[in-house]
């Protein structure tokens, strides 16, 4: 037999966060805690199906008018319209001027990929593989990979995290924007920055927008946690809405995995804001071609759940209550972890835990301290020191706090 034609294919390293979860599952220690994977968990450590989602699923199951015909290539119209509406707001000038369009996608990752593919082909001309794409340092690992795989050759980082003060490096960020070539693309986290949990304030966003407008930089927002971060849809969408009000053309990748708990339904939306309706329609016509050769037509179930919920005032209010329940639990875990670490006298300052927002916290633990947590304490977290606050419960808080205290005290 001849050698396999795939003999030269190397084994790719595993995706870190999923490898961490696999290691956690194989661990037989009764004390084990998973602070890695980015999914909401109840205080019992279990996944939560939102009550409003259960209700809407039953409504869909009982609707005899539905069938399994293909959706349009760009997706379910009522889903797309309502998804863009909650991102931009009911009174958005862009919606009123009909210069907003959208594409239903396979999760937030799919929205990023369709946007990246379009920008590579058509942004500021055509086939702009050399256009610089700026990603925050650090950022969600998929940001780099999506734009690289879309064909961009120049992926750069911009300053974001100040490790010394455990907060935003605003001056470094602004300096990088000042130095960036005109028309560079900047990936911005709309809220609940992943992995640091550190967001600019409204005043800082205004400074960022001013520089981006003056330098003709393109904002591509990633909005994966609207409502889930603070419990307020309006607060979590502030940056996107401000940029729109300032006249920017922009893309906004939305995910409904976290705020609807629809992780495995892969429900996403790419909102496009242009100068006028004609520009938006031409952009959507090209995105339709990209979708056709990527997944052809999107699935309907998750999109129907979201669309039905957002279109009904009663269901919409119920959903906002469900989202606030999740956000409040995360905020409580932040407060409790900080208070325990401070009560233990753990070296360093821990106010950053409550100053950060959203699912993730950048603890400040170094790789050796993380290794101690994993190997000695069976507490699984990313090598960067990022933890998922939803992995904390009233039952494991004391154990996690004491373990962090030991790691920081014993290992420098």
N, C-alpha and C positions, 0 to 999 in steps of 0.2 A: 504493500500500500504506500502511495506517495504521502509525503508530509501534508498536514492540513494546510489549507490556504490561509488559515487564521493563526498559524503557528507563531507569527511575529507579533501578535497582539499582546501587549502587556496587561497585567492585572491592574485596574485602576484602584487607587486607595479608596476605602469606604467613605461615604459622607459622614463627617464627624458626629453630628448630632444623632443620626440614626444608629451609628456604631455604639454611641454612648448608651442609647436605649436598649440595644441588644445585650450589651454587657450588664446593664441593670437587671434585665430579665433573667439572665443566667446566674445572677448572684443569689445565693441561698440564705444570706444573712438576714435575720429578722429586722434589723435596724435600718436596712437600706432605704434610701430616699432618692428619688429621681428629680433633679432640678435642672435637667437638660432640655428635654423636648418642649417646643413652643406650642403647647395646647393647654386650654383651661381645664382645671380640675376642681372638684368640689372640696369641701373640708374633709370629706371621707376619702379623698384622693381618687375620685372616679370621674370619668367624662360626664358632661351635663348636656342633655338634650333640652334646649330651651322650651319651656311650656308653650310659647306662642308657635314655635316650629311644629310641635306635636299637633297642635290644633289645626294649623294650616295644612299639614300633611294629610290629616283626616278629611279636610274639605276637598283637597285635590283628589283623594281616593274616591270620594263620593260624587265627583263631577263626571257624569256620563257623557258630557260633550267633548271631553278631551280624548286625544288619540296619540299615536306615536309617529306622526308625520314629521318630516324634517322641519326644523326651525329655519328661518332665513339665515343666510351665511353670517350676517352681522349680529344675529341673536334675537331673542325675544324682545319685541319693541317696548312693551310696557316695563320690562326689567331694565332695559338700557336707559329709558327716560327717567325712571324713578331713581336708579342708581346715581346718575349724573345730578339729579335734583338734590339728593341729600349731601352730595359732595360740595355743590356750589351754592345751595340755599334757594329757597322758594323765590326770593326777590333778586336773584342774580341778574346783573345787567346782561351777561352773556346769554342766558336763557331767554330773556326778554327780546334780545336782538337776534335770536335764532342763529347764533354762531357757536353752538355747542353740538357735538355729535358724539357717538359712543360705539364701542364694539364689545359685545359679550365675549368673555375669554375663559380659558381654563385656569381659574384662580388668578391671584395677583401675579404669579410668575408668567402666566400666559399673556396678561396685559402688558407686562414689561417687555416680553419677547416680541409681540406684535408691534409695539411702539418702537422698539430698537430696530426691528427689520425695516419699518417704514423710514425711520430717520437715516439709516445707512443708505437706503436707496434714493431718498428724495429730499432730505433736509438741506436747505440752503443751496439748492442745486440738485445734483444727483450723484449717486455712488460715492458718498463721502466717507470712505473707510478711514481716512486720515483725520477726520474731525476729532478733537480731544473729547473724551468723556470723563468727567470727574465724579469720583465716588468718595464718600466720606471715609476717614480713617479713624476708627474701624467702621465697617458696615456689614450688612447681611451678605454672606458669601455669594449668593446668587447674583447680586448686582454686577459684580465683575464678570462672572461666567456668562450671563445672558448677553451682555454687550460684546464680549469676546466672540461668542459663538455666532452672534449676528453679523460678525465680520469687521467690527471696529478694531483698528490696529493700535490706537493710542489711548489706553486706559490709564488715567492718572488718579491720584488721591488728593483730597483737600483736607487741611487740618480741621479736626472736630473735637476730639477728646483731649483734655488736659489732664494727664495722669496725676500730676502733682497736686492739683487742687480738686481733682475728681469732678470736673465739670466741663462746660463748653469752652473751647478755645476760640472765642469769637474773633479776636484780632487776627489769629492765624488763618481762620476761615476767610475773613474779608480780604486779607492780603493775597491769599491764593486766588480769589475771584478777580482782584485788581490785576494780577499778573497773567491770568488766563487769556489765551487768544480770543478775540471776538468770535461770537457764535459758538463757543464751546458749549457742550451739553453738561448740565449739572443734575445729578440724581439727588433729590432732596426727600427726606423723610417727613411726611406731613405732620406726624405726631408719634409719640412713643418710640423714639429712635431705637432701632435694633442694631447693635446690642446694648447701647449704653443707658437707654432710658432717659437721656438728657435732651431736652428740647430747647430751642431758642424761645425767649419771651416774645410777646407781640412787638415790643420796641426793637428787639434784636432782629426779628423778621423784617421789620421795616428797613433797617440798615442793610440787610442782605438784599432785599428787593431793590433798593436804590442803586446799589453797586451793579446788580445784575442788569438792571434796565440801562444804566449808563454804558456798560460794557457789552451790551447786546448778547447776553448769555441766555441760553434756553433752559427753563425749569421743567424738569420731569419729576413730578411728585410720585412717591410711593405711599399710598394711604391704606395700610393694612389693619389699622386699629381704631377707626373712627367710632367714637362712643365708648369703646372698650377701655381707652386710656384714662379718661377723666370721668366718664359717665355722662358727658355732654357731647352730643353730636356737633353742636355749634362751636364749642371750644376746640374740639379736636380737628375741625375743618378750618380754623381761623386763618392759617397761613395760605391755604389754597385759595380761599375766598378773597383774601387781601390781594394776592397776586393778580387774580382775575379783575378785581376792581381797579388795579393799577394799569390795566390794559395789556397785560402779557398774553401772548399766545403760549399755550402750555399743554402738556399731557399730564394726566393723573391716573395712575394705575390703582384700582380699588380691589380689595379682597374682602369677601364676606365669610371667610373661614372662621375668624375669631369672633366677630360681633354677632354672627348668627349661629356659631358652633357647627358650621357646615364644612368641616375639614375635608371629608372624603367626597363631597359633591363637586368640588373645584369650581366655585362660583366667583367669577371676577368680571371686571368691567374696565375698559380703557376710555376715559373721558377726554375728548379733544376740544380745546377751546381755540378758536381761530379769530382772525380779524373780521371776517364776515361770513355769511351763510355759504356763499359760493366757494370760498376757500375750504371750508369744512367739508362740503359735499365732494369736492375733488380729492381731498385727503381720504375720506371714507371709501371712495371708489377704489383707491389703491390698496387700502387696508383689506377690502373685500377680496382682492386678488391674493393677498398674502395669507389670509385665513383659509381660502379655498385650497391652497396647497399645504396647509399646516394641519388643520383638523376638519376642514371642509364645512361642517355645521356643528354648532355647540349642543350640548345636552340640555334637556329642558327642566328636569325635576327641581334642582336647586334654584334655578332662575325663577321658576314659578313660585316657589316658597317665598323668595325675597320680594318678587314683584307683588304678590298678593298681600303680603304684610305691609309693604310700604304704601300701597295704594289705598288701604283702608284706615281711616283715622283711628278707629278703635283698636285694630291690630297693631298699628304703628305705635300707639301709646303703650300697649302691652309690651311690645318689643323693646321700647326704650326703657321700660321698667326692668325687663330681663337683663338688658345690657348693663344697667346701673347696678344690679345685683352682683354681676361679675366684677365690675370695676371696683365696687365698694369692698369686695372680699380681698382684692389685690391690694388696695390701699390699706386695709386693716393689717394684712400680713407684713407690709412694709413697716408700719408703725410698730408692730409687735416685735419684729426682728431687731429693729434699731434699739428699742427700749431694752431688750434682753442683752444685747451686746454692750450697751452703755452700762447696764447694771452689773455686768461681769467685769467691767473695767478693761475691756478689750483694747489693746494698744491702737492708737490712731483715732481718726474721727469717723463717725458713721452717719452724719446728717445727710450725706449724699443718697442714702437708701430711701429716705422719705422725700428728698428733693427731686429724685428721678421719678419717672411716670411710666405707666404701662406694664406690660407683662414681664419685662426683663430688667434686671439690675446688674450693673457693672460693679461688682463688689470691691474690686481693688486687690483681690487675692492674686498672688503671682503663681506661675506654673508649678513651682515646688510645693506651695501651700495647697494648690488644687490637687496635686498628686497625693499628698497626705490625706486630703479629704476623701478621695476616691478609694485609695488602697487601705487606709487604716480605719476610716469611719464609714465606708460604704455609702458615701453621699456623692452622687454623680452630677457633675457640672462641667461646663465647657472649660477647656484649658485657658481661655482668656479670663476666667473668673466670672463669666456671665452666668447668672442663675435665673430660672423661671420662677417668679414669685408664686405662681399658682401651685407649684410643687410643695409649698409650705402649708402645713395644716396646724390646727391647735394641738394635735397629738405629737407632731415632730418638731415644733418650733424650738423647744428647750434643747433637744438633742442637736439640732443644726446649729443653734447659737453657741452652745458649749464646744462643738466641734470646730467652728470657725475661730473661737477664742483660743483653743489649743493650737490650731494651725498657725495663727498669727503670732502667738506667744513663743512657740517652739522653733518656728522656721522663719528666717528673715529672707 
